[in-house]
């Protein structure tokens, strides 16, 4: 992967559009002392929709090098637990749920060959790089399966749920993991506009309740809605009330990562907010702006500063942002479509870069 320096931020990876391999599913992990890991998958007609690449930086994200290429890994989240690194997602597009462990800082990884070594669920599953959350002695991660009612139209068959394991379990053993069951959306919701829900976030509410906070795909103008599915106290049931479970959230028609920050007492996210869909060529699905947002309660969201923007939204985008807190700053990675020496991105969706960025003193944006 040749690196060029036209995109904003620090370039982690670059794949020319002519290769028909597009950069997807960015995920980021800070290991301390300036060491960072980032990973992404590759999608598009030049791929098998089944490969992830792990990159490492030892200078706070200024420079990066690829350290591992993993076949049979897709849509995955990096996380650290009990001294080891993990990568949790699917084996391929709409494939088995798999997890890998690294004990050497991300240089080498286990292979999920069977249920004792990382093959957690067989079937058709969907997800995105969203948080692995520790809550009440368990690790939680949102997934969707594709066993819902309806036809094969994208989104219609997605059923939302979570997998969880106790914090002291062998995370590579499928028997360590239980699920909440999976809940389908209903196309009659929101006046018949709901296409599907997907790419959920495991989040704890201010009153200590675990919820799955999901992107909601609708074809209508603003407001954008996120869905809040409540997880039962025993971790094996789900509940959703369409009368109260949709929350207006900027940019929630596209993938987002939400995390709680104890110091500010707020939830934070970096979203593709579109204040005027009619003024853009791609409309509500434009991804050419990343904006910082925060909330005290997951109900009211306050707009912060615009972090990245390009006037064109057809072949420029910053999307699927994943982020972590690093002291006073937010570090984030973006699936980026931008100009390069090879003719630029194929489209705003089919991106040619993975880029790294820092938001300094992000808490100061709340007044």
Rosetta blueprint (number, residue, H / E / L):
1 X L
2 X L
3 X L
4 X L
5 X L
6 X L
7 X L
8 X L
9 X L
10 X E
11 X E
12 X E
13 X E
14 X E
15 X L
16 X L
17 X H
18 X H
19 X H
20 X L
21 X L
22 X E
23 X E
24 X E
25 X E
26 X E
27 X E
28 X E
29 X E
30 X E
31 X E
32 X E
33 X L
34 X L
35 X E
36 X E
37 X E
38 X E
39 X E
40 X E
41 X E
42 X E
43 X E
44 X L
45 X L
46 X L
47 X L
48 X L
49 X L
50 X L
51 X E
52 X E
53 X E
54 X E
55 X E
56 X E
57 X E
58 X L
59 X L
60 X L
61 X L
62 X L
63 X L
64 X L
65 X E
66 X E
67 X E
68 X E
69 X E
70 X E
71 X E
72 X L
73 X L
74 X E
75 X E
76 X E
77 X E
78 X E
79 X E
80 X E
81 X E
82 X L
83 X L
84 X E
85 X E
86 X E
87 X E
88 X E
89 X E
90 X E
91 X L
92 X L
93 X L
94 X L
95 X E
96 X E
97 X E
98 X E
99 X E
100 X E
101 X E
102 X E
103 X L
104 X L
105 X L
106 X L
107 X L
108 X L
109 X L
110 X L
111 X L
112 X L
113 X L
114 X L
115 X L
116 X L
117 X L
118 X L
119 X E
120 X E
121 X E
122 X E
123 X E
124 X E
125 X E
126 X E
127 X L
128 X L
129 X L
130 X L
131 X L
132 X L
133 X E
134 X E
135 X E
136 X L
137 X L
138 X E
139 X E
140 X E
141 X E
142 X E
143 X E
144 X E
145 X E
146 X L
147 X L
148 X L
149 X L
150 X L
151 X L
152 X L
153 X L
154 X L
155 X L
156 X L
157 X L
158 X L
159 X E
160 X E
161 X E
162 X E
163 X E
164 X E
165 X E
166 X E
167 X L
168 X L
169 X L
170 X L
171 X L
172 X L
173 X L
174 X H
175 X H
176 X H
177 X E
178 X E
179 X E
180 X L
181 X L
182 X L
183 X E
184 X E
185 X L
186 X L
187 X L
188 X L
189 X H
190 X H
191 X H
192 X H
193 X L
194 X E
195 X E
196 X E
197 X E
198 X E
199 X E
200 X E
201 X E
202 X E
203 X E
204 X E
205 X L
206 X L
207 X L
208 X L
209 X L
210 X E
211 X E
212 X E
213 X E
214 X E
215 X E
216 X E
217 X E
218 X E
219 X L
220 X L
221 X L
222 X L
223 X L
224 X L
225 X E
226 X E
227 X E
228 X E
229 X E
230 X E
231 X E
232 X L
233 X L
234 X L
235 X L
236 X L
237 X L
238 X E
239 X E
240 X L
241 X L
242 X L
243 X L
244 X L
245 X L
246 X E
247 X E
248 X E
249 X L
250 X L
251 X L
252 X L
253 X L
254 X L
255 X L
256 X L
257 X L
258 X L
259 X E
260 X E
261 X E
262 X L
263 X L
264 X L
265 X L
266 X E
267 X E
268 X E
269 X E
270 X E
271 X E
272 X L
273 X L
274 X L
275 X L
276 X L
277 X H
278 X H
279 X H
280 X L
281 X L
282 X L
283 X H
284 X H
285 X H
286 X L
287 X L
288 X L
289 X E
290 X E
291 X E
292 X E
293 X E
294 X E
295 X E
296 X L
297 X L
298 X L
299 X L
300 X L
301 X E
302 X E
303 X E
304 X E
305 X E
306 X E
307 X E
308 X E
309 X E
310 X L
311 X L
312 X L
313 X L
314 X L
315 X L
316 X L
317 X E
318 X E
319 X E
320 X E
321 X E
322 X E
323 X E
324 X E
325 X E
326 X E
327 X L
328 X L
329 X E
330 X E
331 X E
332 X E
333 X E
334 X E
335 X E
336 X E
337 X E
338 X L
339 X L
340 X L
341 X L
342 X L
343 X L
344 X L
345 X L
346 X L
347 X L
348 X L
349 X L
350 X L
351 X L
352 X L
353 X E
354 X E
355 X E
356 X E
357 X E
358 X E
359 X E
360 X L
361 X L
362 X H
363 X H
364 X H
365 X H
366 X L
367 X L
